[in-house]
Amino acid sequence: MLLRDILQIKGDRAGGSQIHGVPPDTLLLDALKLMVQHDVGSLVVLQDDQLHGLMTLREVLVALSARGAGALGQPVGEIMNGNPILGSPDDSIDCVRRVMTANHISHLAVIGDEHLLGVISLQDVAKAAYTECSFENRLLKRYINDWPEPETES
């Protein structure tokens, strides 16, 4: 399964592509309200309709740890990851799982033809891997159940 497949599944489930983003001057408190409203763990930071950065709950926790409640009044442009790791729609879930785990990231922006196509979470990757594994298991069980009996010689 490829990232394009996961984005397709997410789009079908949500009724279309769901990219939640804010401009870099958005206050952290307002960004957090948006994240809660849409039940997401990340926001893309967009400037002139281009990916400027990615803000996940990890960046929020780092900002709150460093600055306390005062961080809530800061713009997300000062808190975001300005150099996020990016994925391609042709990346496999196995590749993405390794990249996300090795780099301790929970969200991956997917870029295709220099355009933001969506954001994949580690949960999305886990669901896709589970679905793929379940499908393979069903095929194997069906194959085993239909295994031909050896012919016996009389």
Beta strands, then each sheet from edge to edge (+ up, - down):
strand 1: 21-22
strand 2: 42-47
strand 3: 50-56
strand 4: 86-87
strand 5: 107-112
strand 6: 115-121
sheet 1: 1+ 2+ 3-
sheet 2: 4+ 5+ 6-
end
